[in-house]
């Protein structure tokens, strides 16, 4: 038997707290896709219990099922006993990675972050360095989209934000989600050097970065949509969109950061009528891109994305809007797949900042 | 009990599992350690590891598997969502778990004939969502967002609407079943009435997977009420709330739902949901539904009775959102209890006794006395309108003394319930955890139940060692790592 899972054992009470009522099953995008109880939050709690008691070994099947979780945290929202299932999964991942059982594709992501400071190993990242009053953390995903990032910065400036931009490095959120604890700790040190902050406000583009930076700096980090919503007055809208849209809440923004009002208010201000999906706001469903699954189980990820897109299509909205680069990417791919299936045109998917830029430029 | 029961394993060996793969396809059979481990648990407190988990897609496949089991003598445990609370889905003798969640098609909704036809894996709430479009529903258990119709039929599940709308058995018109010897049989009809011989479709409701594998169910529909209103009432003493329940029924008024919660349950729901219910000794949640005028009249009478019995707080709402939130709070009470004391777990013990309605006050008083006597948490709550009372035991699952105290307390609870003319289970079933007390309750009828089982399942293939065939206390095959006198029950 392998060494004790001491990190995971600290959460043993969580595994007792789970009454196995099964309320988590039909909100879990993985269970809804795979159908086996092993793919449900309750199943993952049971496997964690098996690791703690030493009755289960971390073999390939178990590792796969622990890494299938998208960390959407909808199970935790629904759980009547508030069992911290996503935290149990993260603890299990940390234990598995420590034992060399990380997913291969995720090892590459961790290596990229360690060696280049960003998830894509992009050595040509263009940092729009500048001085300002608010520390803006752009994030790997947005930095990889040079043109759109330039537009987003112009947008902020139009609304009176004066961002300070430095040569940042990855915040380490992907390392946390994938269970690379030692690497995450090292990355936190690199981040604090690369992105030093004093008392000025911190702003992020990415929902995941927001949630993670708050943990690191121990204070509020604002998502750009909060800042924009405060500053977006009617006279700033030059070209209202007059479109019927549906808004996909990114998990880290809705259940993570509790930001569901601001994006909706912004969309209304720029002339959009919102038709809500069946699962919206804090009950939103994963786009298929969460928790690192995108890096290693593309098939499940794609199917989850398509399930979400089918919900969006059912609203009859002209376009799908979201506020997370990963969601945007997953949903665009899903829109094409759903269109192929329905023999129709893909429903356009936009990042809310792109629509906003069009409305106020 | 007295006799030491011996479980003879009915394992499925590698050859049997290969043969099953041939029948259903390799992708529908799992034998990884992780899968077997997870399917060794359900929402009860027991566990045991199966040899394979199989997800069949057709009755024909199931029939072939059952015939194979008869030839090779391995056990089959049918399983829905795994939300049963008494160990129903635990493969106690090994063998295979037949996961029926994949058979989840709603085959027909026929409002004109007042029926629907579904596969066993359809989740209750999903069916009700589809039925809502036709303004019909079927009443489900508190676990309706997870529980499957097949599981509900196999356990005769019911919930907070049973007083007015009945239990699952009342809705079963017919079913297709794979019998324990492999034949595919249809019982019942598509008619609302039938006097056509033994109503086997009714017998099979509540058989807990021991008499057949249900592959299709024809259910009667209930009309969605035009209006629902909810009255809540708080009492200083739980017995006052209990008396109010009996007085309401005696009028007679049949509320759609009539729920009772003790102080600790109110605290748990408030903590889990933020509903802000008034802290009190006993709390009633009373829903009346039907024609708007009738609802108004019933609610008025209900309020008068609450006042007469000393309610110090009353509220009334017709707001669908508030009503939904109130019932959501009640529905998740069971799991909410686990957050009251972080060091304790909610254990499914003495979980659903039923007593004659007039005995509700006496029963809840007795439960509280037993709680005090044994110094453990046994919070009473329940669908008091139909005499169905719940308790759960909150204990440290690693502490053997807590379990032994619980065993004594539970025994007293059941003695009280039986003395009051009640039953050990109103809606959850027997399986493992209630078998000891079931033997007391049904001593004279068990030989005849057993005769049915032996006749229909001569090789004891389907879900063996459940109901009357479990002859130990509940302190065996526990899913928690507790050791009694140096012996690890988990490893047993």
Interface residues (C-beta under 8 A of the other chain):
Chain A: X13 X16 X17 X18 X19 X20 X21 X22 X23 X25 X26 X35 X36 X37 X38 X43 X46 X47 X50 X53 X55 X56 X57 X59 X61 X62 X65 X79 X80 X81 X82 X83
Chain B: X30 X32 X33 X34 X35 X37 X38 X39 X41 X42 X43 X44 X53 X55 X81 X82 X83 X99 X101 X102 X123 X125 X143 X145 X146 X147 X272 X332 X333 X334 X335 X336 X337 X338 X339 X342 X343 X345 X346 X348 X397 X480 X481 X490
